[in-house]
Structures are given as C-alpha cells and as structure tokens.
Amino acid sequence: MASDRGNTIIAILAGAAIGAALGILFAPDKGSNTRGKIKDGFDDKKDELKNKFGELSEKVKSKFAATKADLESSFDDLVANVDEHTDDVIVTLENKLAELKKTAEATKNRK
C-alpha cells in the first residue's frame, strides 16, 4: 500500500514536470529564457521529489524504531517471565526432593 502511494506521488510529480516543460516549450519566448525556465522547473520538481523521499524515509525510520522498541520490550518481558517460571520450577523441585528424602529416611528407619 505504501509502495502504491509512493508510485502515485512519483507519477503525479513526473506528469507535472513534463506538463510544465511542454507548456514552457510551446510558449513564445527566447530559447535561452525557455531553457532557463525548464531548468528552474526541473530543479523545483527535483527538490520537491527529494523532500517527499526524505519525508517517506523519516516515516519508515520512525516506524522501524517503534517496532524495534516494541520487540525489545516483548523480548525483555519474555525473559523476565522465563526467569520467574524458572524460580518456580526450582522451588517445586526442591520441595519434591525434600519429600523424597523424608520418604527415603522413613523407609530406611522401618527396616
């Protein structure tokens, strides 16, 4: 979708530049004046296109940075959650080990 929008913007700017150039070429004026107007028109459109690409680039960078921050936050939450569960598993295993030791001791004392 963003690619379609970018292509549309490029097509509109290219059409405007070509239209301006053709309008200037068919207007009655000296050749040097016409060439100057064409050059100025292309320079303006080039600057406008450069600005549009700069804006698009900044938007992409901003979205990428936000997504990266979200992923880092999610990863940190996952690691914290795993650490929490690891502690729970260790406590459970220690309790089971204590029960087994008591059972083994009780069995040993019965004999």
Residue pairs with C-beta under 8 A, 6 or more apart in sequence:
2 56
6 56
9 52
10 49
13 45
13 48
13 49
13 52
16 45
17 41
17 42
17 45
20 41
20 45
21 38
21 41
21 42
24 34
24 37
24 38
24 41
25 34
25 38
27 34
29 37
